[in-house]
Amino acid sequence: MRKELDPLLHSPLRLTIMSVLVSVEKADFTFLQQQTGATSGNLSVQLDKLSTAGYIEIEKTFKGKKPRTLCRITDRGLDAFRQYAETLKGYLNV
């Protein structure tokens, strides 16, 4: 019996977001938007879903007078991402 892929991470945009966050300490909204090619609205919705699941933490700050959204992957998110990758490898080794 094959292990099921995490449906939250199986979304292409959410998987891309997590892939970026795995390789950096923190990423701001603009950087994530550039890396993913997502619209502001879609990226915001997907970040909220990942945050609600506890996969990422979102910090709202200001840089001067401009609002800044910083995201970082949590230990739970890192574990989920690694498990997703391992499960996917299992699918490929059939």
C-alpha positions in Angstrom: 0.0 0.0 0.0 1.4 3.4 -1.0 1.6 6.2 1.5 -0.6 9.1 0.7 1.0 12.4 -0.3 0.2 15.4 2.0 -2.7 17.1 0.2 -1.7 20.5 1.6 1.8 20.2 0.0 0.5 18.6 -3.2 -0.6 22.0 -4.5 2.0 23.3 -6.9 2.2 26.8 -5.4 2.3 25.6 -1.8 5.0 23.1 -2.7 7.0 25.8 -4.4 6.7 28.1 -1.4 7.9 25.4 0.9 10.8 24.6 -1.5 11.9 28.2 -1.3 11.5 28.4 2.5 13.5 25.2 3.1 16.6 26.9 1.6 16.5 30.2 3.4 16.2 31.4 7.0 13.4 33.9 6.2 11.8 35.2 3.1 9.7 38.3 2.6 6.5 38.4 0.6 8.1 40.2 -2.4 10.9 37.6 -2.7 8.4 34.7 -2.5 6.3 36.4 -5.1 9.3 36.7 -7.4 10.3 33.1 -6.9 6.9 31.6 -7.4 5.4 34.0 -10.0 2.2 34.0 -8.0 -0.2 37.0 -7.8 -0.3 38.9 -4.5 -3.8 37.6 -3.7 -3.0 33.9 -4.5 0.3 34.0 -2.6 -1.4 35.5 0.4 -4.1 32.9 0.4 -1.6 30.0 0.2 0.6 31.5 2.9 -2.4 31.7 5.1 -3.2 28.0 4.5 0.4 27.0 5.3 0.4 29.2 8.4 -2.9 27.7 9.6 -1.4 24.2 9.3 1.6 25.3 11.3 4.0 24.7 8.4 5.2 28.3 8.3 5.3 31.3 10.6 4.4 34.8 9.3 5.8 37.9 10.9 4.3 41.3 10.0 6.8 44.2 10.5 7.6 47.6 8.9 10.6 48.6 6.9 10.5 52.3 7.4 6.8 53.2 6.7 6.2 50.2 4.4 4.6 47.0 5.8 6.8 43.9 5.4 5.7 40.3 5.6 8.4 37.8 6.6 7.9 34.0 6.4 9.9 31.1 7.8 9.4 27.4 7.7 8.6 25.8 11.1 10.0 22.5 12.4 6.6 20.9 11.7 6.7 22.3 8.1 10.2 21.0 7.6 9.2 17.6 8.8 6.1 17.6 6.5 8.2 18.7 3.5 10.8 16.0 4.1 8.1 13.4 4.6 6.4 14.5 1.3 9.7 14.2 -0.5 10.3 10.7 0.9 6.8 9.6 0.0 7.3 11.0 -3.5 10.6 9.1 -3.9 8.7 5.9 -2.9 6.2 6.5 -5.8 9.1 7.0 -8.2 10.8 3.7 -7.1 7.9 1.5 -8.0 
